[in-house]
Amino acid sequence: MVVAVTIDSDKFAKDMNNIVQYSLGFIDGANRGKVALMQDIGKLVVEGLKDFVDISARLNPMSLHHVYEWYNTGSPEARLFDIEYVASNRGLSFNSSFRQSVTIKKGSKVPFYNKAEIMENGIPVTIRPIAASVLRFEESGETVYTKGPVTIKDPGGDYVQGAYERVFDQFFQQYFSQSFLRASGILDHLEDPTPFKKNLNKGKNSGRSAGISAGYNWMLRRKR
């Protein structure tokens, strides 16, 4: 018995060319939608990073109390820091800034306005009497009076200086890649080949245009 098989070489060549163009178009569409995806990821990372700082502060209040209002360490409503991101085709960048404190520590009469920035950076602080002729403060359990200014060389101490920056770095160097990407669903989305395969038949007929549409929509439809 002889089995005859006829292959339409022209159609085969056209289909293969369209699939190649579809693949290239998918990459191009994904690149076009990259900024939109980066915007989405940026928002998630900012919220995740803020929560990470809050949890770290509650676990180690001695080192992170300075980036919260007095007596509210680890509370989202008492944060003295802001985190922002910038998204582009090149990726994401994050930066943080400090707010001024508005609460008053027990024993004081005015807020320590820039306490987050000053303590984080270990900036010396000089205190002078204003409404009274002498300063009164506690040191090593004793009450001290002085007429001259008092300079605190390292406000907050060694535990505080640079602590916020260390937690910031810890998030990106450890937690981000080890836990956050998977827990947030971002990694599952990027590893999912379904959108490419689902539109492959359309790509065989339409080529590059179908690939661009599929790649762009894939970037915009991250599973939440």
N, C-alpha and C positions, 0 to 999 in steps of 0.2 A: 504493500500500500504506500502510495506516495502522498505526502502531505505538502500542500503548497501554501506558502505564507507570503503575503504581499505586504510590503512596508511602503507607506507613502513617505518617501524621504523628504519631500518638500514640507509636508505637515510636521514631520518629526523635527526637522531643523528649525521650523518656525516656533514650535512648542518649546524646544530647548532654549532658543534665543529669548523667548518671552520669560521663561523661568529665570534665566540669568538676569534679565533686565528687572524682573520682579524683585529678585534678591537685592540687587543694587539699589532699586527704588526704596525697598524696605529700610535699608540702612540710611538712605538720604532722608526719608520721612521721619525716622527715629531721631536723626540729628536735628531736624526742624522742630520737633516737639520736645527736644532735650531741655530747653529753658523752662518750658511749662512744667516738666517733671521735676526739674531742679527747684522750682518755686514750691512745689508740693512737698518735696523732701525737706527743703529748708524749714518750712513751717513745723514739720514733724520733729526735726532735730532740735529746733529752738525749744519747743515744749518739753521734749525729752531731756534736754540739757538742764533746763530750769528745775525739773523734777529731780534730776540726779543731784543737783546742788542742794536742794531742800533735804533730800534723804541723807546726804553726806553731812549736812549741818546738824540734823537731829541725832545722828550717830556720833558726831564729834563736835559738839557745840563750842568747846574751848577754842577751836581753830577757825570757826566760821561765823561766830556771833556778830562780827563786825559788818557783815554784808546784809544784816537784817536790823529792823528797828529794835530798840532795847526790849528785852524780855520776851521776844517773839522769834527766836532763832528757829529757822526751818519752816516758818509759815509763809506760804505763797503770797499772802496779803501784806507781809512785812518786808518783802525783798527790797534791798537797796541797790540792786543791779538790773540792768537791761541787757538783753542779748539780741542782736540783729544779724541778718544774713544778706548776702548779695549773690544772686544767681546769674549765671551766664553760660555760654556754650563751653566755656573752659572748666566749669564746675561751680562749686560753692565756696564762699568764704564767710567766716563768722567773726564778729567782734563784740566786745562787751564794754559797757560804761557804767559808772556808778551814779546813783541818785543821792541827793542830800537828805540827811535824817531830819525828821520833824518831831521826834519824841524826846523826852527829857529823862535822863538817868536820875535815879534817886540820889538826892544830895546836891544836885545841880539846879540851876535856875533857867538855863537856856539849852537848846539842843546842841549836840556835838555835830554840827552840820555836815562836815565832810569826813565823818569818822570812817566810812568804808574805804575811801581812797587813801586817807592818811594811814590807817592801820595796815591796809594791804601792802602799801609801799614802804612802810616803816619811816614815814616822814616825821622828824622831830617836831614837837609841839611846845610852844612857850606860853605859859599861863601867867597873867599879871592881874593883880587886884584892880577892880574897876569901881564897884559900888562900895567897897570897904577898904580900910587902910592895910589890912593883912589878908593873907590867904590862909585857909584852914582846910586840911586834908588828912586822910588816914594813910599811914605807911607802916607796914609790918605790925598792924594792930594798935599802933599808937597815933594819937592826934598831934599833928604838927602845925605850928603857926609860923608864918614868915611874912615879912614886909616886901621882900624882893620877888622878882619873877622866878618861876620854877620851869625848867626845861625837861620835858620827858623825851629822852633820846629815842626810845623804841616803843611807842604807844601800842599796846596790845601784846607785846612780847614776841618771842620766837615762834610760838604756836600759830600766831595770827599772820605774821608777815609772809606774803606770797602764798598763803593757803588757798585762796580763791583761784589763783592761776594754776596751782597744782591740781585742784579738782577739775578745772576746765580741761587741762591737758590729759588727765586720767580718763575723762570721758571719751576723748577722741583717740587716744592711744591704746586703750584697752576695751572699755565697755562698748564703744561704737561698733567695732568690727566683730567682737566676740558675742554680743547679745543684741544690741539695738537694731541692727540691720535685719536680723531674722525676726525678732519680736514685733517689729513695726510692719512686717509684710513687704518691705522694700525689696529684700533679696529674693523672696519668692516670686515677686512680680518680674524682676529682671531675668530670673532663671527660667521662666515659663515660656516654652516654645509654641504654645497653642495658637496665639494670634498669627504667627508666621505660617504654621501648617494649615490653619483654618481658611486662610485666603489664598492658598497655593493654587487651587484650581482656577480661581478668578485671575490670578497672576499669569497662568498658562495662556489665558485668552487675551488679557489686557496688558500684560507686561509691566513696564516701569510705573505707569500711573496707579495701578492697583497696589504696587509695592509701597509707593509713597504714602498712599492713603492708609494702608494697613500699619506701616511703621509709625506714622504720626499719631493715629488713634491709639495704638498700643502704649505710647508714651503718656497719653492723656487719660487712659482708663486704668490707672493703677488700682488694684483691689484694696479696699479699706477694711 
